Amino acid sequence: EDAAKMPLRYFADSVVQVTKNGKLTTDTIWHTIPDFQLTNHLGETVRGSDLNGRITVVNTFFTRCPNICPGLTRNIRKLQRSFENPKRKKFGDTSIVQFVSLSVDPERDSVTALKRWADRFQVNSDSWHLLTGDKKAIYDMLLYDFRLSAQDGEGVDSNFIHSEKVMLVDRDRVVRGFYNGLDSAGMANLAADIGRLYLEKN
């Protein structure tokens, strides 16, 4: 009864048979976010392997967005502040959580546009990457790895993915939660689940 309720794992790839303690049983192979290579708002290359060993909060946005994205970015910035470690010197150092915002309009969202957005919302670049790059790579990740549905966007195209959802990814790059980034209760649940994943044993 007193056990902590851990965030669920999403999207099983397969179930395999394994031997544990001399007994044949089954184990689930969970889908992991694959490797990728994108560019952040500082012009630096960011790879999927950079997520290894770190809890990651992921959201989608685009800099021309007039409604959802500003409020979503503000809420994530508040969350980032609550986990900031003043002793950490750079992104690569050990931290509780990192943040990744994927532009769903990468053809317009240049590094310069992302940097303006980061400055506007006082993004702490030590642990937050605003990413742009190959549109197909970004959309494939959102559609096939996060399983976000396509929605009509702000006149971009018919497959424009625009969502207030915030995703939680664990140290093994397995999706562990979806939260409403515009809802205070949803963000509070996300903060609590980050803490639970931080304490989770292998």
C-alpha positions in Angstrom: 0.0 0.0 0.0 2.9 2.4 0.7 4.7 1.6 -2.5 5.4 4.6 -4.7 3.3 4.6 -7.9 5.9 5.0 -10.6 5.2 6.6 -14.0 4.1 3.9 -16.5 6.2 2.9 -19.5 4.6 3.4 -22.9 4.9 1.7 -26.2 6.2 -1.9 -25.9 8.2 -3.1 -28.9 8.0 -6.8 -28.0 7.6 -9.4 -25.3 10.4 -12.0 -24.9 10.9 -15.1 -22.8 13.7 -15.0 -20.3 14.9 -17.2 -17.4 14.9 -15.6 -14.0 15.9 -17.6 -10.9 15.7 -20.8 -12.9 12.1 -20.1 -14.1 11.0 -19.2 -17.6 9.0 -16.0 -17.6 8.3 -13.1 -20.0 9.8 -9.6 -20.1 8.8 -6.5 -22.1 11.2 -4.7 -24.4 10.1 -1.1 -24.3 10.4 1.3 -27.2 13.2 3.8 -26.9 13.6 7.2 -28.6 16.1 6.5 -31.4 19.2 8.4 -32.1 18.9 11.7 -33.9 21.0 14.8 -34.8 19.5 18.3 -34.6 20.8 21.8 -34.0 20.0 23.9 -30.9 19.4 27.6 -30.4 23.1 28.1 -29.8 24.0 26.5 -33.1 25.3 23.4 -31.4 24.7 19.8 -32.6 22.6 17.8 -30.2 22.3 14.0 -30.6 19.8 11.5 -29.2 22.7 9.8 -27.4 23.0 13.1 -25.3 19.8 12.1 -23.6 21.3 8.8 -22.3 21.4 8.7 -18.5 19.3 11.8 -18.1 15.6 12.4 -17.4 14.2 14.5 -20.2 11.1 16.7 -20.6 10.1 17.2 -24.2 7.6 19.5 -25.9 6.8 20.8 -29.3 6.5 24.5 -30.3 7.2 27.0 -33.1 8.3 30.6 -32.8 5.4 32.1 -34.9 2.8 30.5 -32.5 0.6 33.2 -31.1 -1.4 31.2 -28.5 -0.3 27.8 -27.1 3.5 28.1 -27.3 4.2 31.2 -25.2 2.2 29.9 -22.2 3.6 26.4 -22.6 7.2 27.8 -22.7 6.5 30.0 -19.6 5.3 26.9 -17.7 8.3 24.8 -18.7 10.6 27.7 -17.6 8.9 27.7 -14.2 9.5 23.9 -14.0 13.1 24.3 -15.1 13.7 26.9 -12.4 12.4 24.5 -9.7 15.0 22.0 -10.7 18.0 24.3 -11.3 21.3 23.4 -9.7 23.5 26.5 -9.3 26.6 24.3 -8.8 26.2 22.8 -12.3 28.5 24.5 -14.8 27.3 23.2 -18.1 24.7 21.0 -19.9 26.9 17.9 -19.8 27.2 17.8 -16.1 25.0 15.6 -13.9 21.6 17.1 -13.3 18.1 15.9 -12.3 16.4 16.8 -15.5 17.0 18.3 -18.9 14.5 20.0 -21.3 14.1 19.6 -25.1 11.8 21.7 -27.2 11.3 20.5 -30.8 10.3 23.0 -33.4 7.5 21.7 -35.6 8.2 24.5 -38.1 12.0 23.9 -38.7 12.0 25.5 -42.1 11.2 28.9 -40.6 12.7 28.3 -37.1 16.4 29.1 -37.8 19.0 29.1 -35.1 18.5 32.9 -34.9 14.7 32.6 -34.5 15.2 30.0 -31.7 17.7 32.2 -29.9 15.3 35.1 -30.0 12.6 32.8 -28.5 15.1 31.5 -25.8 16.0 35.1 -24.9 12.4 36.2 -24.8 11.5 33.5 -22.2 14.8 33.6 -20.4 15.6 30.0 -21.2 18.5 28.6 -19.2 20.7 27.0 -21.9 22.6 24.9 -19.3 19.8 22.3 -19.4 17.4 23.3 -22.2 17.7 22.8 -25.9 15.4 24.4 -28.4 15.9 22.2 -31.5 15.5 22.6 -35.2 16.7 20.6 -38.2 15.4 18.1 -40.7 11.6 18.3 -40.7 11.1 14.6 -41.6 13.4 13.5 -38.7 11.5 15.7 -36.2 8.0 14.6 -37.5 9.0 10.9 -37.6 10.1 11.1 -34.0 6.9 12.8 -32.9 4.6 10.5 -34.9 6.4 7.1 -34.5 8.2 7.5 -31.2 6.0 9.8 -29.1 2.9 8.7 -31.1 1.5 12.3 -31.2 -1.3 12.7 -33.7 -1.1 15.2 -36.5 -3.2 18.3 -36.3 -3.9 21.3 -38.5 -1.6 24.1 -37.5 -1.3 27.8 -38.0 -1.3 27.6 -41.8 1.9 25.5 -42.0 0.6 22.3 -43.6 -2.0 19.6 -43.2 0.4 17.3 -41.1 1.4 20.0 -38.7 1.9 18.6 -35.2 1.0 21.2 -32.6 0.2 20.0 -29.1 0.1 21.3 -25.6 1.4 17.9 -24.5 4.6 17.6 -22.5 6.4 14.3 -22.6 8.5 12.7 -19.9 11.4 10.4 -21.0 13.5 8.4 -18.6 17.2 7.7 -18.4 16.9 4.9 -20.9 15.0 7.1 -23.4 11.7 5.3 -22.7 8.5 7.5 -22.7 7.1 7.6 -19.2 4.3 10.2 -19.3 2.2 12.7 -21.1 1.0 15.9 -19.4 -1.0 19.0 -20.3 1.6 21.8 -20.3 -1.0 24.5 -20.0 -2.6 23.0 -16.9 -1.1 23.7 -13.4 -2.2 20.3 -12.1 -0.7 18.6 -15.1 2.6 20.4 -14.5 2.5 19.5 -10.8 2.1 15.9 -11.7 5.0 16.1 -14.1 7.2 17.6 -11.4 6.3 14.8 -9.0 7.0 12.2 -11.6 10.4 13.7 -12.4 11.2 13.2 -8.7 10.0 9.6 -8.8 12.1 8.8 -11.8 15.1 10.4 -10.2 14.8 8.0 -7.3 14.0 5.0 -9.5 16.4 2.1 -9.2 17.6 0.2 -12.3 
